[in-house]
Amino acid sequence: MLASLLLLFIALALAGYLIGIYNQLVRVRAAVKLSWSNINVLLAQRHDELPKLVELCKQYMQYERDTLERVMRARNGVDAARSSGDVASMSAAERELRSGLSGLYAVAERYPDLKANDAFKQLQTRISALETAIADRREVYNDSVNANNVRIQAFPDLLVARLGSFPEAQMLEFDADEGKDVDLKALFTR
């Protein structure tokens, strides 16, 4: 009788422990989804601002159609990656957009009237602020992904993760050259 109670207590304790692990895995997976959702909000806001910037620039940059089209193509690429939730393609799309925006801002330097335009300044400031916020949220997202991946690889959590179908999440990484100084000469010779 005592042995049966002891076995029952051990079984209940083990079941409680496994349920606790499962719930913690659910929490870290939810944190990854929330972090991605936060990035998505900022990407959508930037997505809405870019056409305004391009339209304003069109009024001044009559001979710079390639630069403007490049920004819009890159914007569409980021939107497609964002909509599909494809973290891997987001890196390439973001790189292309950042390069296009750098080119646009460099070309804008040739147009003093555009640079002096209050709407241009506001849009440029707004987009720059969104870029900074995206970088900050990307860091939070990657921290969430790391916590998730460590949990599902650590014993005994990995046993519950495999049974509960908890996949690894992908880090959102941009190019290593993102942190490098901008080559201003290259930007102005486009």
N, C-alpha and C positions, 0 to 999 in steps of 0.2 A: 504494500500500500504506500509506504513512504517512498519506495523506489519509483512507483508510478507517478506520484505527485512531483517528485524531483524531475523525472523525465518530462512531465507536462510543463513544469516551470521552465525547464531548459528549452523546450520546443517553443513556448510562448515568447521567451526572451529572444531566441534566435529569429522568430518571425517578426517581432517588434524591431529588432536590429535591422533586418533586411528591408522592412517597410520604411524605416528611417533613412536608409541608404537610398532607396528608390525615390523618396520624397526630396532628398537633397539633390539627386541627379535631375529631377524635374525642375527644381529651382535654378540650377546652373544653366540648364537648357533654356529656360524662360528668360534668364538674364541675357543670354546670347541673342535671343529673338528681340528682346526689348532694345538692346544696344543697336541692333541692325535697324530696327524701326526708327530709332532716334536719328541715325545717319540718313535714313530714307527721307525723313521730314526735311532735313537741311538740303539734301540733293534736289528734292522737289521744289523748294524755295529758290534755289539757285537756277534750276531749270526754268522757272517762271521769269527770272530776272534777265537771263541772257538774251532773249529776243528783244527786250527793250533796249539793251545796250547796243546790240547789232543794228537795230532800226535807227537809233540815234546816230550811230557812227555812219550809217549809209548816207545820211544827209550831208556829211562832211567829206567822206572818203569815197568819192565817185570812182576812183581808179584802183581801189583796193578790194575788189569783189572777192578775190581768192582768199584773202585773209578772213573776211567776214563769213564766207561759205565754209571755211575750215572750222571756225568756231561752231557754226550751226551743225555741221556733220558730227563734230565731237560731242556736242550737247546731245544729239540724238543717240549716239553710241552709249553715253553714260545713262541716258534714260532707258535704253533697251536693257542694259546690264542691271540697272536698278529694278526695273519692272520684273525681270526674270529672277531676281535674287541671286544671280550668278556672281559670287564673290570673286572668282578667278578672272572673269572678263572685266570686272570693274577696274582692276589695276590698269590694264591697257587703255581702257576708255578714259579714265581719269588722267593718265599721262598725256593722252592726245588733247584733252580739253585744256589742261594746264599749259601745254605748249601753245595751243591756239590762242589762249587768253594772253599769254606773254607776248606773242606776236602782235596781237591786236593792240595791246597797251604800248608796245614799241612803235608801231605804225602811228598810233594816236599822237605820239610825240611830234610828228611832222605836221600836225594840224593844230596850231595855237588856238584857233577859235573853238575847236572841239575840246581841247584841254581846259579852256576857260569856262566852258559850258557847265552851269550848276547841275543840270540833270546828269551829265556825264560823270561829274565828280561824285555825285550821290550814288549813282549806280556802281561806279568803280569801288567806292568805299563799302557799299552794301555787299558786293560780290566778294571783296577781300575779307570782310567780316565773316561771311558764310564759309569761305575757304578755311579760315582759322578755326571756326566752330566744327567744321567737318574733320579737320585734323585732330581736334580734341576728342571728338566723339569716336573717331577711328581708334584712338588709343584706348578708350573705355571699352569699345567693342572687342579689340584684340585682348584686353585683360580678361573679359568675360569668356572669350574663346579659349584662352589659356587655362582658366579655372575649369571650364567644362572638360577640356581634353585631358588635363591632369587627373581629374576625378574619374573619368571613364577608363583611364589606363592604370590607375592605382588599385592594388588589391586591398580589400575584397570588393571594392566598388565595380571593378571590371566585370566580375561575375554577374552582378545585377544589371550592369549596363548592357552586356551581351544578351541577357535574357529579355530585357526591356527594350531592346532595339534603340539604344542611344548612340547615334553616330558621332564621329568626330566632326567638329566645325572647322571651317577654313578661316585662317587669318586674312585680314584685308590689308595687303601690303602693296605699296606703290614702289616704283623703281628705287634702287639704291641711290641713283643720281638725283633723287628728289631733294636731298639735303645739301647738294653741292651749290656753289655760287652760280648765279645765272651768268651766262656768257652774253654780255650786252652787245658785243660786236656782232655776234651771230644774229641777235634779235633785230638789229637795225639794218642788216644787209639782206633781209628777206625780200 
